[in-house]
Amino acid sequence: MKTKLFWFGIFCGIILVFFLFDFILSKQYAIELIGVSPDPIVMDGSTPVNIQVKLIRRGGEPVEGHDIYALSLDGGQFQAYRKKTGSRGRVSFTYFPYLADKTNPLHDIRFEFRDESNSVFIEVNAKNIFTISAVEGRAAVRESAFTLKSIFGEQEAP
C-alpha cells in the first residue's frame, strides 16, 4: 500500500511540475487590443465589426505564428474563431453582433482572446478579456408583425 501511495505521489508531483512550467510560460505572453471598427459596436444584427489584437512577449516583442482563439462572452458570432498571428504579432477577427431587441437587450460586449500555442505539457493559455461598448442600430428594436390574433385568425370585436 505504501508503494502505491509513493508512486501516486510521484505521479502527482510530475503533473504539478508540468502544470507550473506551462503556467509560468503563459505569464510570459500578453494579448493587447489594438483596434475596433466601428467603435462602439452597432447592435443591428448585420454590421460586421473588425477587431484587431496583438500577441506580445512580456518584453514587448511581437509573437508570430501563434493560434489565437476568439470568444464572445455576451452573444454574437465570429466569422472564424481561430486565427494565426502574423509577422507583427497581429491578428484580425470579424465579429457579427446579435440583434438588440426585447429578448436580447443592449449591453456592452465582453470578448475573450486566448493564445493556444504557448503550452508545452498541459493546456494553460495566456488570455485577456476586453469589454467593448455597444449602441443600438436603426433597425435594432423592432416589433413583430405577427400577433396571436393574426396567427389564429381571430377578429377584433367592434
C-alpha positions in Angstrom: 0.0 0.0 0.0 2.9 2.4 0.8 4.5 1.8 -2.6 1.2 2.6 -4.4 0.9 5.9 -2.4 4.6 6.6 -3.1 4.2 6.2 -6.9 0.9 8.1 -6.8 2.7 11.0 -5.1 5.5 10.9 -7.6 2.9 10.9 -10.5 1.1 13.9 -8.9 4.3 15.7 -8.4 5.3 15.3 -12.1 1.9 16.6 -13.2 2.3 19.6 -10.8 5.7 20.4 -12.2 4.4 20.2 -15.8 1.5 22.5 -14.8 3.7 25.0 -13.1 6.1 25.1 -16.1 3.2 25.9 -18.5 1.6 28.4 -16.1 4.9 30.3 -15.8 5.3 30.1 -19.6 1.7 31.5 -20.1 2.6 34.5 -18.0 5.3 35.5 -20.4 2.8 36.4 -23.1 0.2 39.2 -23.2 -2.7 39.9 -25.6 -3.5 43.5 -26.3 -6.5 45.1 -28.1 -5.2 47.1 -31.0 -8.5 48.4 -32.6 -12.2 48.0 -33.1 -14.0 49.3 -36.1 -16.7 50.5 -35.8 -16.4 51.6 -32.2 -18.9 51.5 -30.5 -20.4 48.3 -31.9 -23.7 48.8 -33.6 -26.0 46.0 -32.4 -28.2 45.8 -35.5 -27.5 42.1 -36.2 -25.9 42.8 -39.6 -23.0 45.3 -39.3 -19.6 43.4 -39.2 -17.1 44.5 -36.7 -13.3 44.3 -37.2 -11.4 43.5 -34.0 -7.6 43.6 -34.0 -5.5 42.1 -31.3 -1.7 41.7 -30.8 0.2 39.0 -29.1 3.5 40.1 -27.4 6.1 38.6 -25.1 6.3 40.5 -21.8 9.3 42.5 -23.1 7.1 43.9 -25.9 8.4 41.7 -28.7 5.6 40.6 -31.1 5.0 36.9 -31.4 4.5 35.3 -34.9 2.7 32.0 -35.7 0.6 31.5 -32.6 -3.0 30.5 -32.7 -5.4 33.0 -31.2 -8.9 31.8 -30.2 -11.7 34.5 -30.0 -14.8 34.1 -28.0 -17.7 36.5 -27.4 -19.0 36.1 -23.9 -22.2 38.0 -24.4 -23.6 36.9 -27.8 -22.8 37.2 -31.5 -20.6 35.2 -33.7 -17.1 35.4 -35.3 -16.5 34.6 -38.9 -13.6 32.5 -37.8 -12.9 31.7 -34.1 -9.2 30.7 -34.5 -6.5 32.6 -36.5 -2.7 32.6 -36.6 -0.7 35.7 -35.7 1.2 37.5 -38.5 4.8 38.7 -38.6 4.0 41.7 -36.3 2.1 39.5 -33.8 -1.3 40.9 -35.0 -4.5 39.1 -36.0 -7.8 40.5 -37.2 -11.2 38.9 -36.4 -14.6 39.7 -38.0 -17.4 39.7 -35.4 -21.1 39.7 -36.2 -23.1 41.2 -33.3 -26.5 40.0 -32.2 -29.7 41.9 -32.8 -30.6 44.0 -29.8 -34.3 43.6 -29.1 -36.6 42.9 -26.2 -35.4 39.3 -25.9 -31.7 40.2 -26.1 -31.3 43.7 -24.5 -28.5 46.0 -25.4 -25.3 45.8 -23.2 -21.6 46.1 -23.7 -19.9 43.0 -25.2 -17.1 41.1 -23.5 -14.5 39.3 -25.7 -12.0 36.7 -24.5 -8.9 36.1 -26.6 -6.6 33.1 -25.8 -3.2 32.1 -27.1 -3.5 28.4 -27.7 0.1 27.9 -28.8 2.1 28.7 -25.6 1.7 25.5 -23.7 4.1 22.6 -23.8 2.7 19.9 -21.5 -0.7 20.9 -20.1 -3.1 23.4 -21.8 -2.6 26.7 -19.8 -3.5 29.6 -22.1 -2.4 33.2 -22.0 -5.7 35.1 -22.2 -7.3 38.5 -21.8 -10.8 39.8 -21.7 -11.9 43.1 -23.2 -15.2 45.0 -22.9 -16.3 47.0 -25.9 -19.3 49.4 -25.7 -22.3 48.8 -27.9 -25.1 51.0 -29.2 -28.5 50.3 -30.8 -28.7 50.4 -34.6 -31.7 51.9 -36.6 -33.3 48.5 -37.0 -32.2 47.2 -33.6 -35.5 47.3 -31.8 -38.5 46.3 -33.8 -41.9 44.9 -33.2 -43.0 41.6 -34.7 -45.7 41.9 -37.4 -47.4 38.8 -36.0 -49.8 38.7 -33.1 -51.7 35.8 -31.6 -54.9 37.3 -33.2 -53.3 37.3 -36.7 -51.9 33.8 -36.4 -55.2 32.2 -35.2 -57.4 34.3 -37.4 -59.4 35.9 -34.6 -61.2 39.1 -35.4 -61.2 42.0 -33.1 -64.5 42.9 -31.5 -66.0 46.3 -32.7 
